[in-house]
Amino acid sequence: MPKLTQTQKQKNILRTAFAILFIVSFALVMFERVKIRGQNINAQEDNGLVRAIKGSAISRTLGVQEYKETIRRSLLIINQYEIRLSKGLPISLAVANGVYQELTNINVPEPYQQMHLSLVLIAQEITKQSQADLDLVRNKRVKLYESYPWLSIVAQQ
């Protein structure tokens, strides 16, 4: 067996070290890929489970924009009808009842429940048409706008 020179020994050690380093790196990359795939699969599985378990908590989060859009539409009509009633002009009872029904049937996110009660009372008062207590409507609306400043911005859009 021929004797290896010092440089040949160093080359063999470097090749071996490189091969080991390559194998370890490859194994780590593969391990991370498997881990990421597992997380993606778990996330997809959890998605359905989380919705089933948390139920209203998730729909609340997803429904806030929808809720705000419904409130915006309702406020526009309520404000228009309040102005018309204060001028003695007629309003559409069907539309007023529709706003009231929509407000009573919508799912209300938890942080807006107190505000929503006031909106429902205002809408209910508007449905009384000429018998509506406009001072009550104005006072409730002013209090709402003070408590929830974003409502006044939404109502003007």
C-alpha positions as a Markdown table, in Angstrom:
| # | Residue | x | y | z |
|---|---|---|---|---|
| 1 | Met | 0.0 | 0.0 | 0.0 |
| 2 | Pro | 1.6 | 3.2 | -1.1 |
| 3 | Lys | 2.2 | 5.8 | 1.5 |
| 4 | Leu | 0.0 | 8.9 | 1.2 |
| 5 | Thr | 1.6 | 12.2 | 1.3 |
| 6 | Gln | 0.5 | 14.9 | 3.7 |
| 7 | Thr | -1.3 | 16.9 | 1.0 |
| 8 | Gln | -3.2 | 13.8 | -0.2 |
| 9 | Lys | -4.3 | 13.1 | 3.4 |
| 10 | Gln | -5.5 | 16.6 | 3.7 |
| 11 | Lys | -7.4 | 16.3 | 0.4 |
| 12 | Asn | -9.0 | 13.1 | 1.6 |
| 13 | Ile | -10.0 | 14.7 | 4.9 |
| 14 | Leu | -11.5 | 17.7 | 3.1 |
| 15 | Arg | -13.4 | 15.5 | 0.7 |
| 16 | Thr | -14.8 | 13.4 | 3.6 |
| 17 | Ala | -15.7 | 16.6 | 5.5 |
| 18 | Phe | -17.3 | 18.1 | 2.4 |
| 19 | Ala | -19.3 | 14.9 | 1.8 |
| 20 | Ile | -20.5 | 14.8 | 5.4 |
| 21 | Leu | -21.3 | 18.5 | 5.3 |
| 22 | Phe | -23.3 | 18.0 | 2.1 |
| 23 | Ile | -25.2 | 15.1 | 3.5 |
| 24 | Val | -26.0 | 16.9 | 6.7 |
| 25 | Ser | -27.2 | 20.0 | 4.8 |
| 26 | Phe | -29.3 | 17.9 | 2.5 |
| 27 | Ala | -30.9 | 16.1 | 5.5 |
| 28 | Leu | -31.6 | 19.4 | 7.2 |
| 29 | Val | -33.2 | 20.9 | 4.0 |
| 30 | Met | -35.4 | 17.8 | 3.6 |
| 31 | Phe | -36.4 | 17.9 | 7.3 |
| 32 | Glu | -37.5 | 21.6 | 7.0 |
| 33 | Arg | -39.5 | 20.8 | 3.9 |
| 34 | Val | -41.3 | 18.0 | 5.6 |
| 35 | Lys | -41.9 | 20.2 | 8.6 |
| 36 | Ile | -43.3 | 23.0 | 6.4 |
| 37 | Arg | -45.6 | 20.6 | 4.6 |
| 38 | Gly | -46.8 | 19.3 | 7.9 |
| 39 | Gln | -47.6 | 22.8 | 9.1 |
| 40 | Asn | -49.5 | 23.5 | 5.9 |
| 41 | Ile | -51.5 | 20.4 | 6.2 |
| 42 | Asn | -52.2 | 21.0 | 9.9 |
| 43 | Ala | -53.2 | 24.6 | 9.1 |
| 44 | Gln | -55.7 | 23.4 | 6.5 |
| 45 | Glu | -57.1 | 20.8 | 8.8 |
| 46 | Asp | -57.2 | 23.3 | 11.7 |
| 47 | Asn | -59.0 | 25.8 | 9.6 |
| 48 | Gly | -62.2 | 23.7 | 9.6 |
| 49 | Leu | -61.8 | 22.6 | 13.1 |
| 50 | Val | -61.2 | 26.1 | 14.4 |
| 51 | Arg | -64.3 | 27.4 | 12.6 |
| 52 | Ala | -66.3 | 24.6 | 14.1 |
| 53 | Ile | -64.9 | 25.1 | 17.6 |
| 54 | Lys | -64.8 | 28.9 | 17.8 |
| 55 | Gly | -67.9 | 29.4 | 15.7 |
| 56 | Ser | -69.2 | 32.9 | 16.4 |
| 57 | Ala | -65.8 | 34.3 | 17.3 |
| 58 | Ile | -64.5 | 33.6 | 13.8 |
| 59 | Ser | -67.7 | 34.8 | 12.1 |
| 60 | Arg | -67.5 | 38.0 | 14.2 |
| 61 | Thr | -64.1 | 38.8 | 12.9 |
| 62 | Leu | -65.1 | 38.0 | 9.3 |
| 63 | Gly | -68.4 | 39.9 | 9.6 |
| 64 | Val | -67.2 | 43.2 | 11.0 |
| 65 | Gln | -66.8 | 44.8 | 7.5 |
| 66 | Glu | -70.2 | 43.4 | 6.4 |
| 67 | Tyr | -71.7 | 44.7 | 9.6 |
| 68 | Lys | -70.2 | 48.2 | 9.1 |
| 69 | Glu | -71.5 | 48.3 | 5.5 |
| 70 | Thr | -75.0 | 47.4 | 6.6 |
| 71 | Ile | -74.8 | 50.1 | 9.3 |
| 72 | Arg | -73.6 | 52.6 | 6.7 |
| 73 | Arg | -76.6 | 51.9 | 4.4 |
| 74 | Ser | -79.0 | 52.0 | 7.3 |
| 75 | Leu | -77.7 | 55.2 | 8.6 |
| 76 | Leu | -77.9 | 56.9 | 5.3 |
| 77 | Ile | -81.6 | 56.0 | 5.0 |
| 78 | Ile | -82.3 | 56.8 | 8.7 |
| 79 | Asn | -80.7 | 60.3 | 8.3 |
| 80 | Gln | -82.6 | 61.0 | 5.1 |
| 81 | Tyr | -85.9 | 60.0 | 6.6 |
| 82 | Glu | -85.2 | 62.0 | 9.8 |
| 83 | Ile | -84.7 | 65.1 | 7.6 |
| 84 | Arg | -87.8 | 64.3 | 5.5 |
| 85 | Leu | -90.0 | 63.8 | 8.6 |
| 86 | Ser | -88.7 | 67.0 | 10.2 |
| 87 | Lys | -89.8 | 68.9 | 7.0 |
| 88 | Gly | -93.2 | 67.1 | 7.1 |
| 89 | Leu | -92.4 | 65.2 | 3.9 |
| 90 | Pro | -93.6 | 61.6 | 3.5 |
| 91 | Ile | -91.3 | 58.6 | 3.7 |
| 92 | Ser | -91.6 | 55.1 | 2.3 |
| 93 | Leu | -92.9 | 52.9 | 5.1 |
| 94 | Ala | -91.7 | 49.8 | 3.3 |
| 95 | Val | -88.1 | 51.1 | 3.2 |
| 96 | Ala | -88.2 | 52.2 | 6.8 |
| 97 | Asn | -89.5 | 48.8 | 7.8 |
| 98 | Gly | -86.9 | 47.2 | 5.7 |
| 99 | Val | -84.1 | 49.1 | 7.5 |
| 100 | Tyr | -85.6 | 48.2 | 10.8 |
| 101 | Gln | -85.9 | 44.5 | 9.9 |
| 102 | Glu | -82.4 | 44.4 | 8.5 |
| 103 | Leu | -81.0 | 45.9 | 11.8 |
| 104 | Thr | -83.0 | 43.4 | 13.9 |
| 105 | Asn | -81.9 | 40.4 | 11.8 |
| 106 | Ile | -78.2 | 41.1 | 11.3 |
| 107 | Asn | -75.5 | 39.4 | 13.4 |
| 108 | Val | -73.9 | 42.0 | 15.6 |
| 109 | Pro | -70.2 | 41.8 | 16.6 |
| 110 | Glu | -69.8 | 41.9 | 20.3 |
| 111 | Pro | -68.1 | 45.3 | 20.6 |
| 112 | Tyr | -71.0 | 47.0 | 18.7 |
| 113 | Gln | -74.0 | 45.5 | 20.6 |
| 114 | Gln | -74.8 | 48.5 | 22.8 |
| 115 | Met | -74.5 | 50.8 | 19.8 |
| 116 | His | -76.7 | 48.5 | 17.8 |
| 117 | Leu | -79.5 | 48.7 | 20.3 |
| 118 | Ser | -79.7 | 52.4 | 19.9 |
| 119 | Leu | -79.7 | 52.1 | 16.1 |
| 120 | Val | -82.6 | 49.7 | 16.3 |
| 121 | Leu | -84.6 | 52.0 | 18.6 |
| 122 | Ile | -84.0 | 54.9 | 16.2 |
| 123 | Ala | -85.1 | 52.8 | 13.2 |
| 124 | Gln | -88.1 | 51.7 | 15.1 |
| 125 | Glu | -89.0 | 55.3 | 15.9 |
| 126 | Ile | -88.6 | 56.2 | 12.2 |
| 127 | Thr | -91.1 | 53.5 | 11.2 |
| 128 | Lys | -93.8 | 55.5 | 13.1 |
| 129 | Gln | -93.6 | 58.1 | 10.3 |
| 130 | Ser | -95.5 | 61.3 | 11.2 |
| 131 | Gln | -96.0 | 60.1 | 14.8 |
| 132 | Ala | -92.2 | 59.6 | 15.3 |
| 133 | Asp | -90.6 | 61.4 | 18.2 |
| 134 | Leu | -88.0 | 63.3 | 16.2 |
| 135 | Asp | -86.4 | 64.7 | 19.4 |
| 136 | Leu | -85.8 | 61.2 | 20.6 |
| 137 | Val | -84.3 | 60.3 | 17.2 |
| 138 | Arg | -82.0 | 63.3 | 17.2 |
| 139 | Asn | -80.9 | 62.8 | 20.8 |
| 140 | Lys | -80.1 | 59.1 | 20.3 |
| 141 | Arg | -78.3 | 59.9 | 17.1 |
| 142 | Val | -76.2 | 62.7 | 18.7 |
| 143 | Lys | -75.3 | 60.3 | 21.6 |
| 144 | Leu | -74.4 | 57.6 | 19.1 |
| 145 | Tyr | -72.1 | 59.9 | 17.2 |
| 146 | Glu | -70.4 | 61.1 | 20.4 |
| 147 | Ser | -69.9 | 57.5 | 21.6 |
| 148 | Tyr | -68.9 | 56.2 | 18.2 |
| 149 | Pro | -67.4 | 59.0 | 16.1 |
| 150 | Trp | -66.8 | 56.7 | 13.1 |
| 151 | Leu | -70.6 | 56.6 | 12.7 |
| 152 | Ser | -70.8 | 60.3 | 11.8 |
| 153 | Ile | -68.1 | 59.7 | 9.1 |
| 154 | Val | -69.9 | 56.6 | 7.8 |
| 155 | Ala | -73.2 | 58.3 | 7.7 |
| 156 | Gln | -71.8 | 61.1 | 5.5 |
| 157 | Gln | -70.3 | 58.7 | 2.9 |
